[in-house]
Amino acid sequence: MSRASEPSPSRNDRRYLIIASVGLVAVAVLIYVVNYVIFRDGRNLFFYLLIDLAFLPIEVLVVGLIVERLINQREKSAIAQKLNMVIGAFFGEMGTPFLARLLPAMCAAPEIKERLHLKASWKKDDFARASQYARSLQCEVDLSQVDLYALKAYMLEKRDFILRLLENPNLIEHDRFTDLLWAVMHVVDELEARESLTGLTEADEAHLRLDIRRAFNAVTAEWILYAEHLKSSYPYLFSLVVRTHPFQEAPSATVTA
């Protein structure tokens, strides 16, 4: 038999649904018939049938709306948990070192450090202000402060890691983080496409500055949200982030107090 003549999955699903529905209705009818044959009480049988039908809309409400919504919320919570693990892997493997490499090239680096210097004492309002600042960050990039060849080598080394993250099905629920990965991946592609990163034209430098700034801004904004999540859910991980983040003068994992 050819592939064209094979039933599609949707046809199989419909066939199964029809068979199951007919089977369940037949079982219900059989039970009512047995009930009538044994007790010979059509009046009470009809009465209880109407009672069952009266409760049917309530059962649909409970099962179809309330229970299903609770299940969906639980599934979304599980997906969010897995997604936060993916985001944590990104910052641990690449995101935080990426920010540290590019921060010296940001013309507003001193202001960025001041506004995004994460501290253990930060509250919800502090995270909100930092997040707003990170999302609206539009500082210029000084390419003379970036070793483009070293940046290229580093990002090419991380390319497979980024691609594996992009293949994660949980990213369907997080457009913002997907856009972040594409922005970072675009910087990788731009650097790889150039055999020489010296003697660039003014227009070419402007293009690279724009791509680098886009990626830096996206990673910075997501880092703030991730740090806030860690403080509320994983204080021990948040403690390490506070000690090692790049927006301070001397990041160190050593606990001093």
Backbone bond lengths (Angstrom), bond angles and torsions (degrees), N, CA, C in turn:
res aa  C-N    CA-C-N  psi(-1)  N-CA   C-N-CA  omega(-1)  CA-C   N-CA-C  phi
1 M - - - 1.469 - - 1.519 109.15 -
2 S 1.290 117.88 136.89 1.462 122.49 -177.13 1.514 109.98 -75.80
3 R 1.344 116.11 162.21 1.452 121.87 179.24 1.523 111.04 -63.85
4 A 1.346 117.37 -32.90 1.462 121.21 -176.63 1.517 111.53 -65.05
5 S 1.357 116.90 -27.21 1.451 119.89 -176.61 1.521 113.24 -89.88
6 E 1.373 117.38 -6.09 1.447 120.28 179.06 1.521 110.37 -72.56
7 P 1.332 118.35 138.11 1.460 120.26 179.47 1.524 110.96 -65.69
8 S 1.320 116.27 139.97 1.460 120.79 179.26 1.510 109.74 -74.81
9 P 1.362 117.80 159.19 1.464 120.38 178.15 1.513 112.54 -56.32
10 S 1.346 117.88 -36.07 1.458 120.38 -178.55 1.532 110.68 -67.10
11 R 1.339 117.05 -38.02 1.465 120.23 177.40 1.520 110.72 -66.24
12 N 1.313 117.20 -39.93 1.463 121.01 177.21 1.526 111.14 -62.91
13 D 1.341 115.71 -40.87 1.461 119.91 179.23 1.522 110.73 -63.75
14 R 1.332 116.83 -43.41 1.466 120.29 179.56 1.528 110.87 -64.35
15 R 1.337 116.16 -41.04 1.463 120.24 179.54 1.535 110.24 -62.90
16 Y 1.340 116.39 -43.70 1.462 120.15 179.10 1.524 110.67 -63.14
17 L 1.344 117.02 -40.72 1.462 121.07 -179.55 1.526 111.10 -63.96
18 I 1.330 116.32 -42.29 1.465 120.45 179.61 1.527 111.01 -64.52
19 I 1.344 115.83 -46.17 1.469 120.32 -179.57 1.524 110.69 -62.64
20 A 1.348 116.66 -43.59 1.466 120.34 -179.55 1.518 110.82 -64.89
21 S 1.346 117.07 -40.51 1.465 120.48 -179.29 1.525 111.06 -65.31
22 V 1.331 115.90 -46.78 1.460 119.92 179.24 1.528 110.52 -62.36
23 G 1.326 116.51 -39.67 1.454 120.69 -180.00 1.522 112.29 -64.09
24 L 1.327 116.92 -43.78 1.461 120.59 -179.54 1.526 111.49 -66.27
25 V 1.347 116.35 -41.48 1.463 119.95 177.93 1.530 110.04 -63.39
26 A 1.327 116.62 -40.42 1.462 120.71 179.42 1.523 111.41 -63.84
27 V 1.328 117.05 -39.74 1.473 120.68 178.49 1.528 109.84 -64.51
28 A 1.366 116.34 -41.75 1.469 119.43 179.72 1.528 111.03 -63.02
29 V 1.341 115.88 -44.45 1.465 119.88 179.35 1.522 110.31 -62.39
30 L 1.340 116.44 -41.68 1.459 120.74 -179.95 1.526 111.02 -61.23
31 I 1.325 116.26 -41.73 1.467 119.92 -179.82 1.524 110.39 -64.08
32 Y 1.343 117.72 -41.93 1.463 120.69 178.57 1.538 110.95 -65.00
33 V 1.317 115.86 -38.39 1.469 119.80 179.13 1.525 110.29 -65.04
34 V 1.329 116.60 -45.12 1.462 120.67 178.16 1.523 110.38 -60.88
35 N 1.343 115.79 -41.04 1.459 120.46 178.74 1.530 111.05 -59.85
36 Y 1.348 115.68 -42.89 1.475 119.39 -178.63 1.529 111.38 -69.84
37 V 1.342 115.50 -39.38 1.468 119.80 -179.04 1.521 110.57 -63.57
38 I 1.337 116.74 -38.34 1.461 120.35 -176.87 1.535 111.44 -76.99
39 F 1.333 116.11 -47.67 1.469 119.36 -171.30 1.536 113.65 -100.73
40 R 1.311 118.61 -16.03 1.459 122.49 178.78 1.534 112.45 51.09
41 D 1.337 115.63 42.17 1.466 119.67 -178.36 1.525 108.93 -126.96
42 G 1.343 114.73 82.56 1.457 119.91 -177.11 1.517 113.37 -66.55
43 R 1.350 116.68 -31.66 1.468 120.07 -177.22 1.525 110.85 -65.38
44 N 1.336 116.47 -51.37 1.465 119.12 179.07 1.531 112.00 -66.40
45 L 1.304 115.60 -35.47 1.459 119.22 178.07 1.522 110.35 -61.09
46 F 1.326 117.04 -44.93 1.460 121.31 179.19 1.529 110.60 -66.86
47 F 1.358 115.62 -37.40 1.468 119.91 179.27 1.532 111.17 -60.58
48 Y 1.323 116.31 -48.80 1.466 119.73 -178.62 1.532 112.17 -70.54
49 L 1.312 115.66 -27.93 1.465 118.77 174.57 1.516 110.59 -63.08
50 L 1.326 115.97 -43.74 1.467 119.84 178.05 1.531 111.02 -65.34
51 I 1.345 117.61 -36.95 1.466 121.01 177.37 1.530 110.23 -61.65
52 D 1.332 115.53 -44.83 1.467 119.61 178.64 1.522 111.49 -61.09
53 L 1.330 116.19 -42.35 1.467 120.43 179.07 1.525 111.05 -65.51
54 A 1.339 117.01 -35.03 1.466 120.62 179.76 1.525 111.09 -65.06
55 F 1.358 116.92 -35.62 1.464 120.50 -179.98 1.530 113.01 -81.85
56 L 1.313 116.86 -10.87 1.470 119.99 -177.00 1.531 112.91 -58.76
57 P 1.354 120.49 -46.39 1.477 118.83 178.51 1.523 113.02 -60.19
58 I 1.361 116.60 -36.27 1.467 119.35 178.72 1.524 110.60 -66.54
59 E 1.321 116.76 -39.58 1.463 120.59 178.26 1.532 110.77 -64.09
60 V 1.332 114.90 -39.90 1.470 118.95 176.83 1.521 110.35 -62.73
61 L 1.344 116.42 -41.45 1.462 120.81 178.79 1.523 111.17 -60.91
62 V 1.332 116.23 -48.07 1.461 120.58 -176.15 1.527 111.38 -67.38
63 V 1.338 116.16 -48.69 1.461 120.18 -176.19 1.524 111.69 -76.62
64 G 1.332 115.30 -45.63 1.461 119.05 -172.98 1.506 114.81 -77.55
65 L 1.317 118.15 -28.73 1.459 120.08 -176.45 1.527 112.19 -108.90
66 I 1.331 116.70 -58.74 1.458 119.82 -173.06 1.523 111.49 -70.34
67 V 1.338 117.04 -53.86 1.469 120.13 -177.91 1.526 111.13 -63.98
68 E 1.325 116.08 -43.50 1.471 119.32 -179.84 1.529 111.18 -62.88
69 R 1.340 116.31 -38.84 1.465 118.84 178.88 1.531 110.69 -65.42
70 L 1.332 116.83 -41.01 1.464 119.57 177.87 1.521 111.22 -62.57
71 I 1.333 116.48 -40.42 1.466 120.24 178.46 1.530 110.40 -65.04
72 N 1.334 116.27 -42.30 1.467 119.89 179.70 1.520 111.20 -63.85
73 Q 1.335 116.56 -40.18 1.459 119.61 178.81 1.526 110.85 -64.12
74 R 1.316 115.40 -38.70 1.466 118.74 178.98 1.528 110.49 -67.07
75 E 1.325 116.83 -39.97 1.468 120.35 178.43 1.524 110.48 -65.27
76 K 1.351 116.58 -41.68 1.462 119.76 178.81 1.520 111.03 -64.11
77 S 1.330 116.24 -38.47 1.463 119.94 178.05 1.526 110.76 -63.68
78 A 1.337 116.82 -40.12 1.468 120.62 178.44 1.528 111.01 -65.98
79 I 1.343 116.03 -40.28 1.462 119.97 178.81 1.525 110.28 -65.50
80 A 1.353 116.15 -42.27 1.465 119.98 179.04 1.525 110.61 -61.60
81 Q 1.326 116.86 -38.50 1.460 120.87 178.48 1.527 110.69 -63.51
82 K 1.325 116.58 -44.70 1.465 120.39 178.48 1.526 110.99 -64.98
83 L 1.338 116.14 -38.19 1.454 120.19 -179.97 1.519 111.30 -65.77
84 N 1.329 116.81 -39.85 1.462 119.52 177.51 1.523 110.93 -64.56
85 M 1.331 117.23 -31.12 1.461 120.05 175.04 1.527 110.35 -66.51
86 V 1.345 116.74 -39.41 1.462 121.17 177.78 1.526 110.18 -64.52
87 I 1.348 116.63 -44.64 1.462 120.77 179.38 1.523 110.22 -63.17
88 G 1.341 116.25 -40.14 1.457 119.43 177.35 1.518 112.24 -62.60
89 A 1.330 116.41 -39.78 1.468 120.50 177.61 1.527 110.34 -63.17
90 F 1.340 116.23 -38.99 1.475 120.21 179.68 1.521 110.68 -62.34
91 F 1.328 117.29 -49.19 1.462 119.19 -177.21 1.525 111.46 -69.92
92 G 1.320 117.34 -34.64 1.445 119.09 178.23 1.519 113.01 -68.39
93 E 1.332 116.14 -37.65 1.462 120.90 -176.40 1.517 112.87 -87.16
94 M 1.342 116.88 -36.75 1.461 118.23 -171.16 1.524 114.90 -141.30
95 G 1.325 117.40 -40.44 1.463 120.90 -169.75 1.515 114.20 -57.52
96 T 1.327 116.97 -51.67 1.468 120.11 -178.00 1.533 111.89 -66.29
97 P 1.346 120.22 -46.04 1.471 119.23 174.53 1.531 112.69 -60.36
98 F 1.332 117.26 -33.91 1.470 121.18 177.46 1.522 110.19 -61.67
99 L 1.313 117.78 -45.18 1.466 121.03 178.13 1.528 110.80 -63.58
100 A 1.343 116.68 -41.55 1.457 120.45 -178.69 1.526 111.44 -63.86
101 R 1.334 116.80 -36.22 1.463 120.50 -179.94 1.527 112.04 -69.39
102 L 1.323 116.36 -36.76 1.468 120.02 -173.08 1.516 113.91 -93.73
103 L 1.321 118.18 -19.22 1.462 120.54 -176.82 1.529 113.16 -56.20
104 P 1.351 120.21 -42.28 1.475 119.14 179.67 1.529 112.98 -62.26
105 A 1.329 118.11 -21.95 1.460 121.01 -178.81 1.518 112.07 -85.91
106 M 1.321 118.52 -7.92 1.459 121.11 178.91 1.525 109.33 -80.42
107 C 1.311 115.87 123.83 1.466 119.64 -177.46 1.524 111.79 -62.38
108 A 1.306 117.11 -25.06 1.470 121.50 179.06 1.523 111.24 -100.32
109 A 1.331 117.31 27.70 1.465 121.11 -175.94 1.527 113.16 -54.58
110 P 1.343 119.65 -45.28 1.475 118.82 179.50 1.535 112.53 -59.26
111 E 1.331 116.15 -42.51 1.465 119.35 179.32 1.528 111.02 -67.63
112 I 1.328 116.47 -39.77 1.466 120.53 179.16 1.525 110.12 -60.70
113 K 1.323 116.90 -44.32 1.461 120.62 179.17 1.524 111.37 -61.90
114 E 1.323 114.87 -40.33 1.467 118.53 -179.02 1.524 111.38 -67.02
115 R 1.334 116.70 -42.39 1.461 120.71 -174.87 1.533 112.97 -79.33
116 L 1.338 116.76 -26.13 1.465 120.62 -175.12 1.521 113.29 -114.13
117 H 1.342 115.89 17.08 1.468 119.89 178.59 1.529 108.54 -72.70
118 L 1.309 115.24 90.66 1.460 122.39 -177.11 1.528 110.66 -63.30
119 K 1.337 114.69 134.12 1.462 120.42 178.83 1.523 109.76 -129.65
120 A 1.314 115.53 156.18 1.460 120.69 -179.29 1.519 111.89 -63.76
121 S 1.328 117.08 -23.76 1.468 121.44 -176.88 1.525 113.29 -84.97
122 W 1.327 117.61 -0.49 1.471 119.42 -176.82 1.527 110.97 -60.38
123 K 1.348 113.47 139.67 1.461 121.62 174.98 1.523 109.38 -109.05
124 K 1.316 114.66 -176.08 1.469 120.76 -178.25 1.522 111.25 -58.25
125 D 1.325 117.58 -42.01 1.468 121.04 -179.53 1.530 111.36 -64.53
126 D 1.323 117.02 -36.73 1.469 120.65 178.79 1.527 110.31 -65.02
127 F 1.323 116.51 -42.77 1.456 119.49 177.85 1.533 110.88 -65.48
128 A 1.323 116.79 -38.15 1.471 120.35 179.85 1.517 110.59 -63.59
129 R 1.339 117.83 -43.97 1.468 120.97 178.97 1.530 110.95 -65.06
130 A 1.318 116.58 -42.63 1.468 119.94 179.67 1.517 110.91 -65.64
131 S 1.324 116.67 -40.05 1.465 120.58 179.71 1.517 110.99 -64.44
132 Q 1.336 116.61 -42.90 1.464 120.36 178.17 1.521 111.05 -62.81
133 Y 1.315 117.06 -41.58 1.470 121.10 178.71 1.521 110.72 -64.41
134 A 1.333 117.18 -44.15 1.466 120.98 -178.63 1.526 111.25 -64.04
135 R 1.338 117.12 -40.00 1.470 119.90 -179.61 1.516 112.55 -67.92
136 S 1.333 117.35 -29.39 1.478 120.64 -176.91 1.526 112.62 -99.39
137 L 1.329 117.15 6.85 1.463 121.54 -176.83 1.530 110.76 -65.09
138 Q 1.331 116.11 125.44 1.464 120.97 -178.76 1.534 110.93 -135.43
139 C 1.324 117.39 40.85 1.456 120.42 -175.93 1.523 111.21 -75.96
140 E 1.313 116.03 156.84 1.460 122.23 178.30 1.534 110.03 -80.31
141 V 1.323 114.21 157.31 1.465 120.76 -179.30 1.523 108.97 -112.82
142 D 1.330 116.55 129.23 1.460 122.48 177.58 1.531 107.82 -99.50
143 L 1.340 115.79 100.68 1.464 119.84 -176.78 1.520 113.09 -65.17
144 S 1.343 116.90 -20.74 1.464 118.89 178.96 1.534 111.40 -67.13
145 Q 1.334 116.09 -17.15 1.470 120.46 179.10 1.527 112.25 -93.84
146 V 1.335 116.39 4.89 1.460 120.97 -178.44 1.526 109.65 -116.20
147 D 1.292 117.39 127.49 1.463 121.33 171.29 1.533 106.47 -81.32
148 L 1.321 116.00 93.63 1.458 120.50 -173.31 1.525 112.38 -62.82
149 Y 1.304 117.09 -34.81 1.468 119.50 179.15 1.532 110.63 -67.29
150 A 1.331 116.54 -42.08 1.468 119.76 177.55 1.521 110.67 -66.63
151 L 1.328 116.01 -39.72 1.462 120.07 177.96 1.524 110.65 -63.77
152 K 1.329 115.98 -41.57 1.461 120.61 178.45 1.523 111.03 -61.97
153 A 1.326 116.88 -46.82 1.466 120.56 -179.36 1.530 110.62 -62.25
154 Y 1.320 115.89 -41.98 1.463 119.89 -178.85 1.526 111.41 -64.74
155 M 1.325 116.85 -44.57 1.460 120.67 -175.89 1.530 111.73 -74.05
156 L 1.319 117.65 -32.88 1.464 119.25 173.91 1.529 110.80 -65.19
157 E 1.310 116.15 -33.98 1.461 120.76 177.28 1.534 111.02 -64.93
158 K 1.346 116.38 -30.53 1.462 121.52 -177.74 1.526 112.95 -95.88
159 R 1.311 117.60 2.22 1.469 119.72 -175.13 1.532 112.03 -59.96
160 D 1.321 117.75 -48.12 1.464 120.32 -179.17 1.526 111.12 -60.42
161 F 1.319 115.98 -36.23 1.465 119.92 178.23 1.534 110.32 -62.96
162 I 1.321 117.49 -43.76 1.466 120.93 178.91 1.521 110.46 -63.81
163 L 1.313 116.66 -43.22 1.467 120.19 -179.90 1.517 111.35 -62.42
164 R 1.323 117.19 -38.31 1.467 119.81 177.90 1.532 111.02 -64.94
165 L 1.319 115.78 -37.48 1.468 118.86 177.03 1.524 110.91 -64.92
166 L 1.331 116.62 -40.55 1.460 120.40 -179.69 1.526 112.10 -65.22
167 E 1.319 116.88 -23.88 1.461 120.47 178.82 1.528 112.78 -81.54
168 N 1.329 116.93 -8.03 1.462 120.26 -177.93 1.524 110.52 -68.42
169 P 1.325 119.51 122.14 1.472 121.56 -177.27 1.518 113.57 -64.46
170 N 1.327 118.02 -21.45 1.462 120.38 -179.45 1.525 112.49 -68.07
171 L 1.337 116.98 -17.82 1.466 119.98 -179.39 1.522 112.28 -69.12
172 I 1.334 117.05 -13.33 1.466 120.09 176.62 1.518 109.97 -58.48
173 E 1.331 116.69 -29.86 1.463 121.73 -178.10 1.525 112.68 -86.85
174 H 1.334 118.80 2.33 1.465 120.06 -173.72 1.533 109.79 -141.31
175 D 1.315 116.20 82.65 1.463 120.59 -178.58 1.522 111.70 -63.17
176 R 1.336 116.81 -36.61 1.463 119.90 -176.25 1.526 111.45 -62.36
177 F 1.327 116.54 -44.95 1.459 119.39 -179.34 1.526 111.07 -70.34
178 T 1.322 116.90 -34.17 1.470 119.94 175.48 1.517 110.37 -62.05
179 D 1.344 117.10 -43.44 1.468 120.58 177.67 1.521 110.91 -62.08
180 L 1.340 116.12 -37.29 1.468 120.45 176.99 1.529 110.56 -59.64
181 L 1.326 116.10 -47.98 1.467 119.38 -178.97 1.520 111.73 -62.87
182 W 1.331 116.92 -38.79 1.460 119.80 178.02 1.526 110.89 -66.11
183 A 1.330 117.36 -37.75 1.462 120.59 178.40 1.527 110.51 -63.90
184 V 1.330 116.55 -42.99 1.471 120.54 177.85 1.522 110.11 -66.97
185 M 1.328 116.60 -42.20 1.459 120.53 -179.86 1.527 111.12 -63.06
186 H 1.331 116.25 -33.94 1.463 119.53 179.89 1.533 110.78 -66.13
187 V 1.332 116.94 -37.16 1.463 119.91 176.13 1.525 109.99 -62.18
188 V 1.341 116.73 -41.65 1.463 120.74 177.01 1.528 110.34 -58.32
189 D 1.330 116.15 -47.11 1.466 120.32 -177.80 1.527 111.64 -64.86
190 E 1.334 116.58 -40.90 1.469 120.28 -179.91 1.532 111.23 -63.68
191 L 1.312 116.17 -42.54 1.473 119.34 -179.85 1.525 111.15 -69.19
192 E 1.318 116.77 -39.52 1.464 120.28 -178.88 1.524 111.24 -68.16
193 A 1.329 117.06 -32.40 1.459 120.80 -176.29 1.529 112.86 -69.27
194 R 1.322 117.24 -14.46 1.475 121.07 -178.34 1.524 109.82 -104.96
195 E 1.315 116.11 119.66 1.462 119.69 177.17 1.522 110.68 -68.12
196 S 1.341 116.09 -35.98 1.460 120.64 178.83 1.530 109.33 -121.02
197 L 1.309 115.19 136.08 1.460 120.74 178.60 1.518 111.52 -111.52
198 T 1.326 115.41 16.05 1.461 120.89 174.54 1.523 108.97 -113.41
199 G 1.309 115.94 154.33 1.454 120.51 -179.62 1.516 113.32 65.49
200 L 1.331 117.65 32.03 1.462 120.86 179.83 1.522 110.77 -70.34
201 T 1.309 115.74 148.31 1.462 119.77 176.70 1.524 109.46 -69.60
202 E 1.310 115.19 162.71 1.463 119.29 179.94 1.526 111.02 -61.39
203 A 1.342 116.00 -40.71 1.466 119.93 179.54 1.527 110.89 -65.72
204 D 1.342 116.53 -38.33 1.456 120.55 -179.85 1.529 110.47 -67.23
205 E 1.324 116.77 -41.46 1.459 120.28 177.38 1.526 110.88 -62.74
206 A 1.329 116.31 -41.30 1.471 119.99 179.03 1.522 110.82 -62.25
207 H 1.337 116.27 -37.25 1.458 120.56 179.52 1.534 110.26 -66.69
208 L 1.331 116.70 -43.66 1.459 120.44 179.31 1.528 111.18 -65.84
209 R 1.327 115.86 -39.52 1.473 118.85 178.76 1.527 110.67 -60.39
210 L 1.329 116.09 -41.44 1.468 120.22 179.64 1.527 111.34 -63.91
211 D 1.331 116.91 -43.85 1.467 120.87 -179.15 1.528 111.36 -65.69
212 I 1.325 116.10 -41.92 1.465 120.34 -179.91 1.525 110.44 -66.89
213 R 1.314 116.67 -41.84 1.472 119.88 179.74 1.525 110.64 -64.49
214 R 1.325 117.25 -40.31 1.468 120.72 179.43 1.531 110.49 -60.75
215 A 1.319 115.66 -45.76 1.462 119.54 -179.42 1.523 111.24 -67.78
216 F 1.312 117.24 -41.78 1.467 121.08 179.95 1.522 110.65 -62.23
217 N 1.322 116.66 -44.84 1.464 120.42 -179.79 1.529 111.33 -62.58
218 A 1.339 116.26 -43.96 1.466 120.31 -178.54 1.527 111.16 -63.90
219 V 1.327 116.92 -44.34 1.463 120.67 -179.12 1.530 110.35 -66.79
220 T 1.327 116.89 -40.08 1.465 120.80 179.87 1.525 111.29 -62.86
221 A 1.324 116.90 -46.90 1.464 120.89 -179.05 1.520 111.12 -62.37
222 E 1.316 117.28 -41.13 1.465 120.47 179.89 1.526 110.78 -70.71
223 W 1.330 117.12 -32.60 1.460 120.75 179.80 1.520 111.27 -62.98
224 I 1.331 117.23 -40.05 1.464 120.84 178.51 1.526 110.44 -62.01
225 L 1.320 117.22 -45.87 1.465 121.13 179.64 1.522 111.16 -64.10
226 Y 1.319 115.78 -38.86 1.460 119.85 179.31 1.524 110.76 -66.42
227 A 1.329 117.29 -41.44 1.465 121.05 178.94 1.531 110.56 -63.32
228 E 1.330 117.41 -39.12 1.463 120.62 177.89 1.531 110.60 -64.24
229 H 1.319 116.29 -41.07 1.465 120.24 176.97 1.526 111.15 -61.29
230 L 1.324 117.19 -41.61 1.456 120.48 -179.73 1.526 111.01 -64.35
231 K 1.319 117.42 -39.57 1.461 119.10 -177.86 1.525 111.27 -63.23
232 S 1.321 116.93 -37.87 1.463 119.90 -177.73 1.524 112.77 -81.79
233 S 1.331 117.52 -29.11 1.465 120.20 -173.58 1.530 114.46 -110.84
234 Y 1.331 117.21 -33.74 1.468 120.71 -176.09 1.535 109.63 -136.52
235 P 1.329 117.83 76.50 1.474 120.83 -176.75 1.522 113.75 -56.38
236 Y 1.336 117.53 -33.97 1.464 119.64 -178.17 1.529 111.23 -68.49
237 L 1.346 117.44 -34.86 1.465 120.32 174.63 1.526 110.67 -72.61
238 F 1.322 115.92 -36.50 1.466 119.90 178.08 1.524 110.25 -62.14
239 S 1.320 117.08 -38.74 1.464 120.70 179.36 1.526 111.29 -58.45
240 L 1.325 116.97 -42.08 1.468 120.59 178.78 1.525 111.03 -66.74
241 V 1.330 117.12 -40.39 1.470 120.76 178.65 1.520 110.37 -62.13
242 V 1.338 117.70 -41.29 1.467 121.67 179.31 1.524 110.53 -59.92
243 R 1.330 115.99 -38.03 1.469 119.43 -176.53 1.527 113.90 -80.98
244 T 1.331 117.48 -22.00 1.479 119.37 -171.41 1.529 114.47 -118.09
245 H 1.316 117.95 -0.53 1.478 117.66 -176.90 1.526 111.05 -66.92
246 P 1.339 118.17 152.61 1.464 121.62 -172.09 1.528 114.92 -79.85
247 F 1.332 118.90 -5.51 1.464 120.82 -176.52 1.524 111.54 -91.34
248 Q 1.314 115.85 39.69 1.454 122.79 176.31 1.517 108.15 -144.31
249 E 1.321 115.89 164.23 1.461 119.90 -171.76 1.523 113.17 -69.28
250 A 1.313 117.50 -40.50 1.468 120.01 -175.88 1.515 110.54 -137.91
251 P 1.336 116.76 79.62 1.476 119.38 178.40 1.528 111.12 -61.44
252 S 1.323 115.98 135.01 1.460 119.86 179.60 1.512 109.33 -157.75
253 A 1.329 115.91 138.14 1.458 120.31 178.76 1.522 111.84 -75.73
254 T 1.315 117.81 -11.87 1.465 121.91 -178.39 1.515 111.07 -65.99
255 V 1.316 115.73 130.61 1.453 121.08 177.35 1.523 108.74 -83.11
256 T 1.330 115.74 121.03 1.472 120.20 -176.17 1.519 112.94 -104.39
257 A 1.324 117.98 -15.44 1.463 119.54 -178.59 1.516 109.79 -151.55
